[in-house]
Every structure is written in structure tokens, then in C-alpha cells.
């Protein structure tokens, strides 16, 4: 299940379900779906290590999207060493991506995932009760996931209108 979320209001801007073992092949289709749904590319995109590949980072940069895809699984509570100075010329592509995430700005932006995308999944799964899909078959699961995401957005919009 994939669902990129707009950081300010927790609105899901694209959604899809897949039977792929990881999300590496989902980053580019999701970004294209965001462009179709919003009429423009996202300004910034962050994602966990499941979305990372050099090809995905290169695609995002080519499209002008500020990328924050983590190449490594980060251990909870571990504080990375501070990054100082200029970027060494001999630094590999993946090390440049790692360095971007270790900078103060990178840590701050990547850390926002905890308060944007993760709460949305928590609300859908734990508050609204999605424990498993009721339908079988990928096409039906995609439809059911789309319905869950749509109702999430309707509830967010309704709450915002009431406030």
C-alpha cells in the first residue's frame, strides 16, 4: 500500500496497492500519479529505505523534486554524527544522498515523515479499523485501498471545514 501525504494537512495525494515485495518500483509511478492528481510535481518528497534506489533519486532530481529518500534503515533513537565542511569530490552517489540526510535540514525534513505519513496510516489502521482487506485479488484490493484513502481525505476535509 502506498499513499503519499501532503505534510500540512495530512491529505493523501496519491494511492496504490501492489503485491511487490518492496517499494523501489513504486516511487516513480507515485510521483507521476501526484503530478496527474495535483497538476504539478511535488516540491519535496521523502521516503524510507524501501523507496530508495539511485534510479529513483536520479528521476526525482531530473523532475526538479527535492529528494529525501533514505538509502539505509535507520535505527530508532540512534543519533548520526554531525556533518561539517564541503562535500568531498570523491564521494559516491549513495554517500552524497546519505550526507544530504545527515545535514541539519535533511534530518529535519526526513523526520517530518513521523508527523505526516505515519499518523495517516495509524488513523486508517488503528482508529478506523483496517486490519485486513475484505476483498481478494489485486484489482479489488486497489479499489478497496482507494476507498479507504478517499474516506480519510473526506474526513480530514470535513474536520477542517468545521474548525
LOTOR-157377 format. One line per 3 residues: number of its first residue (from 1); their letters; for each residue x, y, z of C-alpha. Coordinates in steps of 0.2 Angstrom, whole numbers, plus 2048, in hexadecimal, padded with zeros to 3 digits. Example, Ala and Ser with C-alpha at 12.3 -4.5 7.8 and 13.67 -1.06 7.14 Angstrom:
<recs>
1> as> 83E 7EA 827 ~ 844 7FB 824
</recs>
This chain:
<recs>
1> xxx> 800 800 800 ~ 807 811 7FC ~ 7FF 822 800
4> xxx> 80A 832 7FE ~ 803 83F 80A ~ 803 852 80A
7> xxx> 80D 857 819 ~ 802 866 81E ~ 7F1 85E 81F
10> xxx> 7F4 84B 81E ~ 7EA 84A 80E ~ 7EF 83A 804
13> xxx> 7F4 841 7F2 ~ 7F6 830 7EA ~ 7F2 81E 7EE
16> xxx> 7F6 80C 7E8 ~ 7F8 7FB 7ED ~ 804 7EE 7E7
19> xxx> 80A 7DC 7EA ~ 81C 7E1 7E7 ~ 828 7DC 7F5
22> xxx> 82F 7EE 7F8 ~ 82B 800 7F2 ~ 83A 803 7E7
25> xxx> 82F 801 7D7 ~ 821 80C 7DF ~ 82A 81D 7E1
28> xxx> 829 822 7CE ~ 817 81D 7CB ~ 812 826 7DC
31> xxx> 81A 836 7D6 ~ 812 835 7C5 ~ 801 832 7CE
34> xxx> 804 841 7D9 ~ 808 84C 7C9 ~ 7F7 845 7C1
37> xxx> 7ED 848 7D1 ~ 7F4 859 7D6 ~ 7F9 860 7C4
40> xxx> 80B 862 7CA ~ 81A 859 7D1 ~ 81C 859 7E4
43> xxx> 829 865 7EA ~ 831 859 7F6 ~ 82F 846 7F9
46> xxx> 836 83C 807 ~ 835 829 809 ~ 83C 81B 813
49> xxx> 84A 80F 80D ~ 83D 804 804 ~ 83B 812 7F7
52> xxx> 84D 815 7F5 ~ 857 811 7E5 ~ 863 81C 7DB
55> xxx> 857 81B 7CC ~ 849 822 7D7 ~ 854 830 7DE
58> xxx> 85A 834 7CD ~ 848 835 7C6 ~ 843 841 7D4
61> xxx> 851 84C 7D1 ~ 84E 84C 7BF ~ 83C 851 7C2
64> xxx> 841 85F 7CE ~ 83B 857 7DE ~ 845 859 7ED
67> xxx> 849 847 7F3 ~ 84B 840 804 ~ 84B 82D 801
70> xxx> 854 824 80E ~ 860 817 807 ~ 862 80E 818
73> xxx> 857 808 826 ~ 859 814 834 ~ 85A 80D 846
76> xxx> 84D 815 851 ~ 855 821 85D ~ 866 820 855
79> xxx> 86E 832 853 ~ 878 833 843 ~ 889 83C 844
82> xxx> 889 84E 83F ~ 88D 853 82D ~ 899 862 82B
85> xxx> 8A3 869 81D ~ 8A2 868 80A ~ 89D 859 801
88> xxx> 8AC 84E 7FC ~ 8AE 84D 7E9 ~ 8B1 83A 7EA
91> xxx> 8A1 837 7F3 ~ 896 829 7EB ~ 884 82D 7E6
94> xxx> 87C 823 7F4 ~ 888 82C 801 ~ 882 83C 7FA
97> xxx> 870 837 7FD ~ 875 831 80F ~ 87E 842 812
100> xxx> 86F 84C 80C ~ 864 843 819 ~ 871 845 827
103> xxx> 871 858 825 ~ 867 862 832 ~ 85A 866 824
106> xxx> 85A 854 81D ~ 856 84D 82F ~ 849 859 832
109> xxx> 840 856 821 ~ 842 843 822 ~ 83C 843 834
112> xxx> 82B 84C 82E ~ 826 83B 828 ~ 822 836 83A
115> xxx> 815 844 83B ~ 80E 843 829 ~ 80D 832 821
118> xxx> 80E 826 830 ~ 800 82E 83A ~ 7F5 82C 82A
121> xxx> 7F8 819 82A ~ 7F5 818 83C ~ 7E4 821 83B
124> xxx> 7DF 816 82D ~ 7E5 806 835 ~ 7E2 808 847
127> xxx> 7D5 816 849 ~ 7CA 811 83A ~ 7CD 7FE 83B
130> xxx> 7D6 7F8 82B ~ 7DD 7E8 831 ~ 7DD 7DF 821
133> xxx> 7D5 7E1 810 ~ 7C4 7D9 80E ~ 7C5 7D6 7FB
136> xxx> 7D1 7CB 7F2 ~ 7DB 7CE 7E2 ~ 7E7 7DC 7DF
139> xxx> 7DA 7E7 7D5 ~ 7CD 7E5 7E3 ~ 7DA 7E9 7F0
142> xxx> 7DF 7F9 7E6 ~ 7CD 7FE 7E6 ~ 7CB 7FB 7F8
145> xxx> 7DB 804 7FD ~ 7D5 813 7F2 ~ 7C5 813 7FB
148> xxx> 7CE 813 80C ~ 7D9 822 806 ~ 7CA 82C 7FF
151> xxx> 7C0 82A 80F ~ 7D0 830 819 ~ 7D1 83F 80E
154> xxx> 7BE 843 810 ~ 7BF 842 823 ~ 7CF 84D 823
157> xxx> 7C6 85A 818 ~ 7B6 859 822 ~ 7C0 85C 833
160> xxx> 7C9 86B 82B ~ 7B8 872 825 ~ 7B1 871 836
163> x> 7C0 879 83F
</recs>
